[in-house]
Amino acid sequence: MRRDVVRGAVVVVLAAAVLTGCGEEKNPGASAAPSRPVEPSSASGGGAAAAKAGGAVGSAGSACALPATFDLAAKWKPKAVAAEAGDSPLAGLTKQGPFALSCEIDAKPAGNIGFLRAWTDTATSGTPRAALESFVGADKTARKAAYAEIKAGSLPAAEVVYETYSKVMDTAKQERALAVVTPQGTLVLHLGGMDTEEHQEMLPAYELAKSSLKVTR
């Protein structure tokens, strides 16, 4: 119960921060809560139990058409995201660097607060590492990024674990993302979360998606 109350308070504060401006200046201030260094994962969720598959997304006819397909954890709900007009106050929430937010996979039906988000770009060349660096570099609150070259399913990929810092909350939280480049475009798969604890709890769903990635046919 205590944790639910704390989460509710954090969500209200974060919502207020979004309404007053999405971009935050990077602030490595000494008052921020210290965090341990993290590394991109090479196995499922740092020992977390494997997620049970509950469908897939990415192919034509699925909830979101994407350059690559992947499995969804049970009860996670995908929803396509429509592009916002350039003059819309929400436009900044659906663009990050060259990437457009194409799909949100909601963890709430599975009991967590957060999303697995698929971001896409039309580029069919370049390296996954360069794509991922452009994605993270477009977030002014990102810091302490650790990159690695990996395999996502059978695809060459790059993965990053990093922190984002909130001036409003004066704290940092862990995030991670991976990128693949396919003949249909470039895909960045990003896992955030309300806080680092929530992020860690959702890792099995991210690892399931990562291990099942395939080029959309």
N, C-alpha and C positions, 0 to 999 in steps of 0.2 A: 504494500500500500504506500509506504513512504516513497519508494522509487517512482511509483506512478504519479504521486503528487509533484515530485521534483521534475519529472519529465514534462508534466503539464505546464509548470512554471517556465521551463526552458523554452517550450514551444511558443508560448505567448511572447517572450522576450525576443526570440528569433523572428517571429512574424513582424514585430514592430521594427526590427532592424531592416527587414526587406522593404517595408513600406517607406522607410526614410532614405533608402538608397542601397542598391545591390552591391556596388563596388566598395571595398574597404582597402585602405592603404596597408601595405605590408608593415607589420609592427612586431619586431622580435623583442619587445620590451622585457625588462628584467622581471616585471611583475607577473608575466605569464607563467602558468603552471608548467614545470619542467616535464619533459616526456622522454621516454627511453628511445634510442635509435631503433628503427625498424628496417627490415629487409623485405624485398619482394618475395612472395611465397613460391616455393618449389613443390610443395605437397599440399594436400587439402587442409586449409584452414588452421595450420599450426597445431594439428592434432584434434581439431574439432570433428564431431561426428559427421559423416557424409550426409548430404541432403538427399532426400528422396525426390526423384523426378516427378513432375506433375504436368508435363506437356513440353512444347517447344515453341520458339518464336523465330521469325526472320524470313521464312519462306513466303512466297505469294499465297495469299489466302489466310495467313495467320494474322494475329492482332497487329503486328508491325512488320512491314516488308523492309529487310535490312540486307547489307552486303554479305552477311554471314548469319548462319542459323546457330542456335544453341538451346540447350535444355533449360527448363525453368524448374525451380524447386516447388514442391507441392504447396498449393494455396497462394503462391505469389501471382499477382494479377497484372498482366501486361496491358498497356493502353498506348495507342499511337498518339504522338504529339504533333499538332498542326503548327506550321510556321506562323510566327507573329509578324505583322506588318512592321516595317522599319521604324515607323513613328509611334508604335504602341509602347506604353510604359512597361510592358512585359517582355519586350523584344530582347532585352539584355539577359533574361532568364533562360532563353532558348538558343542562345549563341555563345560559344566559347572558342575564341580564335577562329579558325576556318570551319569549325564544326557546328552542326545544327542538332539540337535535341530532337531525336526521332521517336524514342520509345521510353516510357517509364514503367518499370515493373515494381508494383507496390508490395511491400512486405507486411503491411498492416493485417491483411487477412491471416497471415501466418504468425502474428503475435509480436512483430517488431515495428519500430518506427523508422522508416527509411525507404530508399528506392535503389534498385539497380537500374542505371540509366544507360541507354545506347545513344551515342552521338555519332553522326555520320558526316562524311565529306565525299565529294565526287571524285577526288584524286585516286587514280589507279596505279600510281608509281610513287617512288620514294620509299623510305624505310619506316618500319613500325616505330623505331626509336625517335626519328625526327618528327613523326606525327604526334607521338605522345609528348614530346618536349614542347611542341607548339600548343597542345591542349593545356598542359599544366602551366606553361609560361603565361597563358592568357588570364590566369587566376591570380589577382594581385595579393590574395591572402595566403597563397601556397608557399611553403618553405620546407627545408630538410628533405628534398626529394632524393630517393635512392632508386636507381634504374637497374634493370637486368634484362638480358636477352633470354627469352623462354620459348617454349612451344605451347600454343593454345590449341588443344585438340591435336590435329596434324599440321597446323599452320605456324609458320615463323611469326613470332610476336615479340613485343616489348612490354614490360610491366614496370609500374612505379608504385612505391609506397611513399606517402608524404603527409604533411600536416597542413591544415588550414587554421589560421589564427583569427579569432573574433575579438574586435575591440570592445564590442558591447558586453560580451561575457568575460573578457579578459582571460581567455583560455584557448587551448589548441585541441584539435581532434584529428584522429587518424583517418586518412582516406587512401584509396588505391584505385588504379585503373590499368587497363591493358589496351594495346592497339594492334590491329592486323590490317594489312593492305591486300585487297583482293581485286580481281578484274571487274567487280561491280562497284568498287569504291572502298573507302577507308572507314573502319569501324573502331570507335573507342568505347569500351565497356567500363563504366565507372561505378564504384560502390562508395557511398558516403555513409550517412547515418547521423542521428541526432547528436551522438557523442561517441567517444572511442569504445565504450562498453557495448553500445548498440551495434557499432561497426563490427566488432569482433563476433558478436552473436550471429550476424548475417553472413559471415565469411563462407560457411558451407554452401550457400546459394550461389555466391560468386564463383567459388571453386568448381561447382557443378557446371555452371555456364562456361567457364574457361576450359575445362577438360573436354567439353562436347562441341566446341566451335568447329564449324565446317563452312566452306564457301557455298553461298546460295546458288543453287542450280536453276 
